[in-house]
């Protein structure tokens, strides 16, 4: 679903500026709430202070906002998708709620400035850049947060929205519209931006740990990676584990991994024991097979898009490496 950029980019959605929005609000909004709206606008935040202000922005009845807030489950459809040997549950918002969430995600992404070591869900940053942080490593230590979105609770979302500058009522409303079953929904457009915002304090502590041990760190969504060019600090794993002990997030023990040279050092599917990120030998063989099949016209229409995507990705990595060598 694509919405016109002017709507997504405007903190007032349907309206171009505060004057136009204020006129639409009319006399339903008391002077003290108008002061709150003005303060939010000055902070470059979308002026959501109540159901009525949000409903006015979107040109809908406040009763619909109430229903989305209090009967949230009715506005999602749930299904599962394969994930390795298991499946992942997806809770996808229906159109009306999805429009509000998409708009809010754009507003939050524009306002939130993530730390340098965070690469997931950030415009202009990629998993390739996250892997590049670790080039030249002698070891790589990685941990993974289990069920990142569903373990980010609504209370923490509300708290962080208040910290950004929203009023208590606005933060409560937006948190409820962004959460399902008391936590971020796996499938809601708001979950990526809100997870980064909620994890910001943890990110600061991860950066402190990296600094304390003189190592490098990156986070791509739920995947946290440390690396170094000297010996692996034996107390690093203990420090990382301790950081999560008093939080709602849990590290997946089965995905905690330490690799040392001469083992392969792989981050986000890319090799990092060298001056540049590189494709694995197995992936390069796969690309050669794809090129051979494509040249013979042996790729079916159903697989063509996937094959071309893999080849384009491989070519992109090769181009990046050529630029680095120059």
N, C-alpha and C positions, 0 to 999 in steps of 0.2 A: 504494500500500500504506500503510495507516494502522495504527499501533500505539497501544495505550492510552497516554495521556500519563504515567501513573504509571511505566510502564516506561522511556519515553524520558527522563523527568526524573530518574530515580534514577541516581546514579553506580554503583549496584550492579545495575542492570537488574531482575532478578527479586526482589531483596531490598530491604527497606525501610531497613535501617541496617547499620552495620559489625558490630554484635554478631551479627545474623542471618547476615550474609555469612561472618563468621569461623567460626561454628558449621558452616556448610555446607562450608567449606574443610577442616575437620577437622585431622588430624595430618599431612596431606600437605605442608603448608606449614611450613617451618622458622621458628624464632623471628626470624632476621635478615630473612627475607622479610616476616614479619608486621610488623616495624618499618618496612619500606619501604611496606607497604600503609597503615599508620597515617599515615606522613608524607604520602603522596599524598592521603589523605582530609583531612588538616589543610590542605593546599593547595587543597582543593576540586576535585581532579583525580580522575577515575575510577581506582580502584586496580588498574590492569592492570600486572602485573609479570611475567607468564608466560602460556603457553598454558593452563596449568591454572586460573589465577585467572579468565581470560577465559571459558574453557569453563564453569566453575562458575557464573559470573554468568548465562550464557545457558542453562544446563541441558543442555549438549551434550557429546559426547565430545571430549577434547583432540585426538584423532586427526583430527577434522574441521577443527579450527583449524590443525593442521599441514598438512593438505591445501590449505586456503585460502591458507596462507602460501607453500607450496612448489609448488603446481600452480595458481597463481592464474588462469591463462588458462581453466581449466575452469569457473570460476565467473562468467564473463562471456558475454554474447551481443553480437555486434557487428553494426551495420547503419549505413547512411548516410541522412542527411536533406539536403534541398536547402538551400544557403546561397548566395544570390545566383546567380552564374553557375556556381558549383561545388557540391560536396557536402561535408558534414562527417561524419566518422566518429564514431559514438557507441559507447562500450563500456559497456553497462549491466550491473551486477552481478545475478546471480541471487538468488533470495529469501534464502537463508541468509546470504550475505555482505552483501546489501543491508540486512538488519535490523541487523547489527553496525555497518555504516557509518552508517546513519541515526541510531542511538543515539549513536555517537561524534560525529557532526556536531552534534547537539543539545548534547552536553557541551562541545564546543570553542567553539561560538557563545556559550554562556553565560559562558565564562571569558575569552574574548578581547575586549579593549576596543580597537576600531579607532580610528585617528586621525580627526579631524573631517572631513577632506576625502575620506574613503573612503565610498562609498555602495553599492557592489555587494555583494550577498550578506549584507547587514546588516539584521536585523529592524528595522522602523520607518523605514528609509531607502529612498529610491527614486530612479529616474533623473530624476524631476521635480525633486526637491530638488537633485540634482547639477547640473542645468541652471540652477536658480535661483541657484546660486553666481555665475553669470556674467552676470546681468542688468546692463544699463547698459554693456556692454562696447563698446569701440571696435574691438577685434580679438579673434579666437579662434584659438588654435593647438592642434591636437589630434594625438595620436599613438596608435597602436594596437599592442598586443603580439601578435605572430603566435603562434597556437597556445599560449595562455597555460598551460592545464593540462598538456598533454603536454611542455612545456618546463620544468616545475617538477619537478626530479629527486627521486627517492626519498631520496638522501643529504641533500638540503636539508630534506626533510620530517622525516627522522629527527633531524637536528640541531636543528630548531626545536621538535620535541616534547620533546627533552631540555632545551632552554632553558626550556620551560614548566614543567619539573619532573619529567617522567617519568624512570624509571630507564632505563639504556641498553637493557636487555632489553625493557622495555615499549615504549620508543620504536621500537626495531627491529621489534617485532611489529606495532605499529599502523601504522607506515610501510609495511610489506610488505602489510598487509591493505588499505591505502588506495591502493596504486599498482599499475599494470599496465605491463609492458614498461619498468620502471625509472623511471616518472614518474606524476604524477597522471592518473587516467583521466577522459576526457571522457564523463561520464555517471554517475560515482560520487557518492553523496550527500555524501561527505566532501570532495570536491575544492573546492567553493566556500570552505568555512571554512579548509581547509588552505592554499589559495592565498593568502588574505588574511594568514594567519599567516606564511607563508614570505616574503611580499612586504613585511612590516612594516618591515624595515630600509630597503628601497628607498623606501617611503612617507615615511619620516623624511627621506630625502635629497631627495625631490621637494618636500616642504614647505620644506626649507632653500633649494632653488633658487627657489621662489616668493617666499620672504622676501627672498632676496638681490636679486631683480629687482623687488621691490615689486609683484607680480602675484598673481592668484588661481589656485588649482589645485583640481581635483576628479579623483577616479578612480572609475570605475564598471566593475568587473571588469577587462577588458583595455583599456579606453578611458580615456586620460589627457588632460585638457583644461586649458590655461592661458588666461587672458584678462586684459585690463587696460583701464583707462579713460584711459591716456595713450598715448604712442607705443610701438610694438612694440619691445622690446629685441632688437637684432640678434643678440646672443650667446646668447639663450635656447635656440634650437634646438641650438646646439653643446653647451651644458651638458647638455641632456637626452640627446642622443645619446651623449655621453661617459659618462654615468651607466650606460648599458647595455652598454658595450663589454666589460667583464670579467665579465659575467653569462651565465647560460644563456638569458636571455630576449632576443628579437630584435624590434626595431621593424619593422613592415610599412611599407616605404618608400612603397608605393602608397596608403597610408591616412594618411600625414603631410600635414597641410593647415594652411595659414594663410589666414584670411579677415579682411579689413579692411573697415570701412565705406567706401563705401556698399554693399558686397556684403552678402548675407544672412549673418547670424551665427547659425549653427544648432548646438545642442548636444543630442544625443540626440533629434533630430527636432523640437526646439522652438526657436523664435526667441528670442534673448536680447538683441537690441539695443533695449532699452526697460526700463521699470521692473519689468515682470513677464514671465514666460515666456508665449509666445503660440504658437498653432498656425500653421503655414504656410498661405498662401493655397490652395495645392493641396490640403492636407488638409481645410481648411474646405469647399472645393467638393465634395470627396469625401463629407463628412458630409451636406451638403445633398442630394446625390444619393441617399445611403442613406435619409435621412428621406423623400424623395419616393417611393422604391420601397417603403419600409415602409408608408407611408400608403396606397399603391395595392394593398397585399397582393401585391407582385410579388417578394418575397424568398422563395426556396425554403427548405425546412426545413434543408437541408444548410448554408446560408449564414446562417441566422437568428442563431445564436449569435455568429458573427464580426461581423455587422453591429451587433448590440446592444452588443457589446463596444466597437467603435469609437465608437459614439454615447455610451456611458457615459463613455469616456475623454475625449471632447471636452467633455461636460457638466462633468466633474470639473475640467478645466483652467479652464473659464469660471467655475466656482464659486470656485476658488482666486483668480482674478484679481479677482472681486467682493469677496472678503474683504480682499485687499490694498488695494483702492481705498477700502474703508470705514475 
